[in-house]
């Protein structure tokens, strides 16, 4: 079977290009959106709040995550409560630590138990998952974002960590596990196999979804045809 229907996992588009976000929203493939300050800067966003509110207006009925960027906990809390006031579909991204490596778990606990929907981000270890799992409220929805792609970048297989995290989050039924920093379409298959609830995918990778389940012999032929066509179009001679 090619395409997406075989998957249970939810796809969230990851980016900060508003036109691209709206395009994916209209296609009806994704179930939510995530952003971060780095993606916003790369997309040329100059006014954080203006961009966020425009995105919420354009995408009013799907989860969308915006990240705090203060480095002190009172500042994080102030920003989190303001972001949370922008819309019912908004999730507030809280990094698992600040830049000094101090855990945000106490703040996560406070905000989550106050009913704010959080997306705890930049998680890379099972120890961090266990700490966050204990901190979040049983009643408030939240997302636990593990940067599986960054784990793989170090030469470590992220799948055992993701599987352990699925088990750790069973104590919090309103917590969803998200496979973040997706590098290739294979990660979608891996995330599904691990039991993740969500995977973030960039627009470039989303375009490859129709390739899922494609016959490899057919794909081989199409690849040969592409090489031949490009060589002919370029007028190459030997």
C-alpha positions as a Markdown table, in Angstrom:
| # | Residue | x | y | z |
|---|---|---|---|---|
| 1 | Unk | 0.0 | 0.0 | 0.0 |
| 2 | Unk | 1.4 | 3.4 | -1.0 |
| 3 | Unk | 0.7 | 6.7 | 0.8 |
| 4 | Unk | -0.4 | 7.5 | 4.3 |
| 5 | Unk | -3.6 | 5.5 | 5.2 |
| 6 | Unk | -1.6 | 2.5 | 6.6 |
| 7 | Unk | -0.2 | 4.7 | 9.5 |
| 8 | Unk | -1.8 | 5.3 | 12.9 |
| 9 | Unk | 0.7 | 8.0 | 13.9 |
| 10 | Unk | -0.2 | 11.6 | 13.5 |
| 11 | Unk | 1.9 | 13.9 | 11.2 |
| 12 | Unk | 2.8 | 17.4 | 12.4 |
| 13 | Unk | 4.3 | 19.8 | 10.0 |
| 14 | Unk | 7.5 | 21.4 | 11.3 |
| 15 | Unk | 8.4 | 24.9 | 10.0 |
| 16 | Unk | 7.8 | 28.6 | 10.2 |
| 17 | Unk | 6.9 | 29.5 | 6.6 |
| 18 | Unk | 3.3 | 30.7 | 7.0 |
| 19 | Unk | 2.4 | 30.1 | 3.4 |
| 20 | Unk | 3.8 | 26.6 | 3.5 |
| 21 | Unk | 1.9 | 25.9 | 6.8 |
| 22 | Unk | -1.4 | 27.0 | 5.3 |
| 23 | Unk | -0.7 | 24.9 | 2.2 |
| 24 | Unk | -0.2 | 21.8 | 4.3 |
| 25 | Unk | -3.2 | 22.7 | 6.4 |
| 26 | Unk | -5.4 | 22.8 | 3.3 |
| 27 | Unk | -4.1 | 19.5 | 2.0 |
| 28 | Unk | -5.6 | 17.8 | 5.1 |
| 29 | Unk | -2.6 | 15.4 | 5.6 |
| 30 | Unk | -1.2 | 16.9 | 8.8 |
| 31 | Unk | -2.8 | 16.8 | 12.2 |
| 32 | Unk | -0.9 | 19.7 | 13.8 |
| 33 | Unk | 2.1 | 22.1 | 13.5 |
| 34 | Unk | 5.2 | 22.9 | 15.4 |
| 35 | Unk | 7.6 | 25.8 | 15.3 |
| 36 | Unk | 10.6 | 27.1 | 17.1 |
| 37 | Unk | 12.7 | 30.3 | 17.2 |
| 38 | Unk | 15.4 | 28.8 | 15.0 |
| 39 | Unk | 12.9 | 27.9 | 12.3 |
| 40 | Unk | 11.3 | 31.3 | 12.6 |
| 41 | Unk | 14.6 | 33.1 | 12.2 |
| 42 | Unk | 15.5 | 31.0 | 9.2 |
| 43 | Unk | 12.1 | 31.8 | 7.6 |
| 44 | Unk | 12.7 | 35.6 | 8.1 |
| 45 | Unk | 10.1 | 36.1 | 10.9 |
| 46 | Unk | 10.9 | 39.4 | 12.6 |
| 47 | Unk | 7.8 | 39.8 | 14.9 |
| 48 | Unk | 7.3 | 36.6 | 17.0 |
| 49 | Unk | 3.8 | 37.4 | 18.3 |
| 50 | Unk | 2.5 | 38.8 | 15.1 |
| 51 | Unk | 3.6 | 35.7 | 13.2 |
| 52 | Unk | 2.1 | 33.4 | 15.9 |
| 53 | Unk | -1.2 | 35.1 | 15.9 |
| 54 | Unk | -1.4 | 35.1 | 12.1 |
| 55 | Unk | -0.7 | 31.3 | 12.1 |
| 56 | Unk | -3.3 | 30.7 | 14.7 |
| 57 | Unk | -5.9 | 32.7 | 12.7 |
| 58 | Unk | -5.0 | 30.7 | 9.6 |
| 59 | Unk | -5.0 | 27.4 | 11.4 |
| 60 | Unk | -7.6 | 27.7 | 14.2 |
| 61 | Unk | -8.6 | 24.1 | 14.7 |
| 62 | Unk | -5.3 | 22.0 | 14.8 |
| 63 | Unk | -2.7 | 21.9 | 17.6 |
| 64 | Unk | 0.2 | 24.4 | 17.0 |
| 65 | Unk | 3.2 | 24.8 | 19.2 |
| 66 | Unk | 5.1 | 28.0 | 20.0 |
| 67 | Unk | 8.3 | 28.1 | 22.1 |
| 68 | Unk | 9.3 | 30.3 | 25.0 |
| 69 | Unk | 12.8 | 31.8 | 24.7 |
| 70 | Unk | 13.5 | 33.3 | 28.1 |
| 71 | Unk | 16.3 | 31.6 | 29.9 |
| 72 | Unk | 15.2 | 32.3 | 33.5 |
| 73 | Unk | 12.2 | 30.4 | 35.0 |
| 74 | Unk | 10.1 | 33.5 | 35.9 |
| 75 | Unk | 10.6 | 34.8 | 32.3 |
| 76 | Unk | 9.7 | 31.4 | 30.9 |
| 77 | Unk | 6.5 | 31.3 | 33.0 |
| 78 | Unk | 5.5 | 34.8 | 31.9 |
| 79 | Unk | 6.0 | 34.0 | 28.3 |
| 80 | Unk | 4.3 | 30.6 | 28.6 |
| 81 | Unk | 1.1 | 32.1 | 30.1 |
| 82 | Unk | 1.0 | 34.8 | 27.4 |
| 83 | Unk | 1.5 | 32.2 | 24.6 |
| 84 | Unk | -1.2 | 30.0 | 26.2 |
| 85 | Unk | -3.7 | 32.9 | 26.0 |
| 86 | Unk | -3.4 | 33.2 | 22.2 |
| 87 | Unk | -5.7 | 30.3 | 21.4 |
| 88 | Unk | -7.3 | 27.0 | 22.6 |
| 89 | Unk | -5.3 | 25.0 | 20.0 |
| 90 | Unk | -2.0 | 26.4 | 21.2 |
| 91 | Unk | 0.7 | 24.2 | 22.9 |
| 92 | Unk | 3.5 | 26.0 | 24.7 |
| 93 | Unk | 7.0 | 24.6 | 24.0 |
| 94 | Unk | 9.2 | 24.5 | 27.1 |
| 95 | Unk | 12.8 | 23.2 | 26.7 |
| 96 | Unk | 13.7 | 20.4 | 29.1 |
| 97 | Unk | 16.4 | 22.6 | 30.6 |
| 98 | Unk | 17.6 | 26.2 | 30.3 |
| 99 | Unk | 21.0 | 27.0 | 28.8 |
| 100 | Unk | 22.7 | 26.3 | 32.1 |
| 101 | Unk | 21.4 | 22.7 | 32.1 |
| 102 | Unk | 18.9 | 23.4 | 35.0 |
| 103 | Unk | 15.8 | 21.2 | 34.7 |
| 104 | Unk | 12.5 | 23.0 | 33.9 |
| 105 | Unk | 10.6 | 20.1 | 35.6 |
| 106 | Unk | 9.3 | 22.3 | 38.5 |
| 107 | Unk | 8.0 | 24.9 | 36.0 |
| 108 | Unk | 6.5 | 22.2 | 33.8 |
| 109 | Unk | 4.7 | 20.8 | 36.8 |
| 110 | Unk | 3.3 | 24.2 | 37.8 |
| 111 | Unk | 2.1 | 25.1 | 34.3 |
| 112 | Unk | 0.8 | 21.7 | 33.5 |
| 113 | Unk | -1.2 | 21.4 | 36.7 |
| 114 | Unk | -2.6 | 24.9 | 36.0 |
| 115 | Unk | -4.1 | 23.5 | 32.9 |
| 116 | Unk | -1.7 | 24.9 | 30.2 |
| 117 | Unk | -1.0 | 22.5 | 27.3 |
| 118 | Unk | 2.7 | 22.0 | 27.0 |
| 119 | Unk | 5.1 | 20.6 | 24.5 |
| 120 | Unk | 8.3 | 19.8 | 26.4 |
| 121 | Unk | 11.1 | 19.9 | 23.9 |
| 122 | Unk | 14.8 | 19.2 | 23.2 |
| 123 | Unk | 14.6 | 15.9 | 25.1 |
| 124 | Unk | 17.3 | 13.3 | 24.2 |
| 125 | Unk | 17.5 | 10.8 | 27.1 |
| 126 | Unk | 15.2 | 8.4 | 28.9 |
| 127 | Unk | 16.2 | 10.0 | 32.2 |
| 128 | Unk | 14.7 | 13.3 | 30.9 |
| 129 | Unk | 11.6 | 11.6 | 29.8 |
| 130 | Unk | 11.1 | 10.0 | 33.2 |
| 131 | Unk | 11.6 | 13.3 | 35.0 |
| 132 | Unk | 9.1 | 15.1 | 32.7 |
| 133 | Unk | 6.6 | 12.2 | 32.9 |
| 134 | Unk | 6.5 | 12.6 | 36.7 |
| 135 | Unk | 6.1 | 16.4 | 36.4 |
| 136 | Unk | 3.2 | 16.7 | 34.0 |
| 137 | Unk | -0.4 | 16.6 | 35.1 |
| 138 | Unk | -2.5 | 13.5 | 34.5 |
| 139 | Unk | -5.4 | 15.6 | 33.4 |
| 140 | Unk | -3.9 | 18.2 | 31.0 |
| 141 | Unk | -2.9 | 17.2 | 27.5 |
| 142 | Unk | 0.8 | 17.5 | 26.7 |
| 143 | Unk | 3.4 | 16.5 | 24.1 |
| 144 | Unk | 6.8 | 15.0 | 25.0 |
| 145 | Unk | 9.2 | 15.8 | 22.1 |
| 146 | Unk | 12.2 | 13.6 | 21.8 |
| 147 | Unk | 14.8 | 14.7 | 19.2 |
| 148 | Unk | 15.3 | 11.2 | 17.7 |
| 149 | Unk | 17.1 | 12.7 | 14.7 |
| 150 | Unk | 19.7 | 14.4 | 16.9 |
| 151 | Unk | 20.2 | 11.1 | 18.8 |
| 152 | Unk | 20.8 | 9.3 | 15.5 |
| 153 | Unk | 23.3 | 12.1 | 14.5 |
| 154 | Unk | 25.5 | 10.9 | 17.3 |
| 155 | Unk | 25.6 | 7.4 | 16.0 |
| 156 | Unk | 23.1 | 6.1 | 18.5 |
| 157 | Unk | 20.0 | 4.1 | 17.5 |
| 158 | Unk | 17.0 | 6.2 | 18.8 |
| 159 | Unk | 14.5 | 3.4 | 18.6 |
| 160 | Unk | 15.3 | 1.7 | 22.0 |
| 161 | Unk | 15.0 | 5.2 | 23.6 |
| 162 | Unk | 11.7 | 5.8 | 22.0 |
| 163 | Unk | 10.3 | 2.4 | 23.0 |
| 164 | Unk | 11.4 | 2.9 | 26.6 |
| 165 | Unk | 9.8 | 6.4 | 26.5 |
| 166 | Unk | 6.5 | 4.9 | 25.3 |
| 167 | Unk | 6.5 | 2.7 | 28.4 |
| 168 | Unk | 7.4 | 5.6 | 30.7 |
| 169 | Unk | 4.5 | 7.7 | 29.5 |
| 170 | Unk | 1.9 | 5.0 | 30.2 |
| 171 | Unk | 1.4 | 6.6 | 33.6 |
| 172 | Unk | 0.2 | 9.8 | 31.9 |
| 173 | Unk | -2.5 | 8.9 | 29.4 |
| 174 | Unk | -2.9 | 12.5 | 28.2 |
| 175 | Unk | 0.8 | 12.7 | 27.3 |
| 176 | Unk | 1.7 | 12.1 | 23.6 |
| 177 | Unk | 5.2 | 11.0 | 22.5 |
| 178 | Unk | 6.6 | 13.0 | 19.5 |
| 179 | Unk | 9.4 | 11.8 | 17.3 |
| 180 | Unk | 11.2 | 15.1 | 16.5 |
| 181 | Unk | 14.1 | 16.2 | 14.2 |
| 182 | Unk | 13.0 | 13.8 | 11.5 |
| 183 | Unk | 15.7 | 13.3 | 8.9 |
| 184 | Unk | 14.1 | 11.0 | 6.3 |
| 185 | Unk | 10.8 | 9.2 | 5.5 |
| 186 | Unk | 12.1 | 6.0 | 7.0 |
| 187 | Unk | 11.8 | 7.7 | 10.4 |
| 188 | Unk | 8.0 | 7.7 | 9.9 |
| 189 | Unk | 8.0 | 3.9 | 9.7 |
| 190 | Unk | 10.4 | 3.7 | 12.7 |
| 191 | Unk | 8.3 | 6.1 | 14.8 |
| 192 | Unk | 5.1 | 4.1 | 14.0 |
| 193 | Unk | 6.9 | 0.8 | 14.9 |
| 194 | Unk | 8.0 | 2.3 | 18.3 |
| 195 | Unk | 4.5 | 3.3 | 19.2 |
| 196 | Unk | 5.0 | 7.1 | 19.0 |
| 197 | Unk | 1.9 | 9.2 | 18.8 |
| 198 | Unk | 3.2 | 12.0 | 16.6 |
| 199 | Unk | 6.1 | 12.7 | 14.3 |
| 200 | Unk | 7.2 | 16.1 | 13.0 |
| 201 | Unk | 7.9 | 16.2 | 9.3 |
| 202 | Unk | 9.2 | 19.1 | 7.2 |
| 203 | Unk | 7.5 | 20.0 | 3.9 |
| 204 | Unk | 10.4 | 18.4 | 1.9 |
| 205 | Unk | 9.8 | 15.1 | 3.6 |
| 206 | Unk | 6.0 | 15.4 | 3.4 |
| 207 | Unk | 6.3 | 15.5 | -0.3 |
| 208 | Unk | 7.9 | 12.0 | -0.2 |
| 209 | Unk | 4.9 | 10.4 | 1.6 |
| 210 | Unk | 3.4 | 9.0 | -1.7 |
| 211 | Unk | 6.6 | 7.0 | -2.0 |
| 212 | Unk | 5.7 | 4.9 | 1.0 |
| 213 | Unk | 5.2 | 1.3 | -0.1 |
| 214 | Unk | 6.3 | 2.0 | -3.7 |
| 215 | Unk | 7.6 | -1.0 | -5.7 |
| 216 | Unk | 11.4 | -0.8 | -5.6 |
| 217 | Unk | 11.8 | -2.2 | -9.1 |
| 218 | Unk | 9.5 | 0.4 | -10.5 |
| 219 | Unk | 11.5 | 3.1 | -8.5 |
| 220 | Unk | 14.7 | 1.7 | -9.9 |
| 221 | Unk | 13.4 | 2.1 | -13.5 |
| 222 | Unk | 12.3 | 5.7 | -12.8 |
| 223 | Unk | 15.7 | 6.5 | -11.4 |
| 224 | Unk | 17.4 | 5.2 | -14.5 |
| 225 | Unk | 15.0 | 7.1 | -16.7 |
| 226 | Unk | 15.8 | 10.3 | -14.7 |
| 227 | Unk | 19.5 | 9.9 | -15.2 |
| 228 | Unk | 19.0 | 9.3 | -18.9 |
| 229 | Unk | 16.7 | 12.2 | -19.4 |
| 230 | Unk | 19.0 | 14.6 | -17.5 |
| 231 | Unk | 22.0 | 13.5 | -19.5 |
| 232 | Unk | 20.1 | 13.9 | -22.8 |
| 233 | Unk | 18.7 | 17.3 | -21.8 |
| 234 | Unk | 22.2 | 18.6 | -20.8 |
| 235 | Unk | 23.5 | 17.5 | -24.2 |
| 236 | Unk | 26.4 | 15.4 | -22.7 |
| 237 | Unk | 28.7 | 13.6 | -25.1 |
| 238 | Unk | 31.5 | 11.1 | -24.4 |
